[in-house]
Amino acid sequence: MKRMLSLVLCIYATANVAVAQTIREMKMPELVQHYKKAKGILVVNFWSTWCKPCIDEIPHFISVANAMKADSVQLLLVSQDTKELYQTGALKKYLQQKGWKLPVVWLNETNADYYCPLVDATWSGAIPATIIIRPSTGYYQFYEESLSAEALHTAIKKALH
């Protein structure tokens, strides 16, 4: 009986580790360096838990990125939520409730006048905003709008050619 209980606890603990989401905190210069080193195509989506259009588009971003993994497409979500939401674990809990298991970064910046131009000179700071980058070719495209699954797929295809 003890062995069975130990085995069940071990399986449960392993399952919880697999579900755990790590959200890395980054400043903008570190994030820019991170995506400049990306292999393949990186789709970087700036979003927040309070942004309904952001939340609506993320499931199809995940779907398109997963469908295009063979083309070395990766997705990175950059949360612009509050420091409190990040530090209390509420952001992590939100991601778990949504079932989103993918790389997420919490952007530790408060001055949009500073960090927006580092992403794109035309960015007003509105979200959702997305950049598609292919560092090996210098490809870079910025979108300050919601993207449908079809629009995202088409945008990634442009980066492939």
Disulfide bonds with the S-S distance in Angstrom:
Cys51-Cys54 2.30
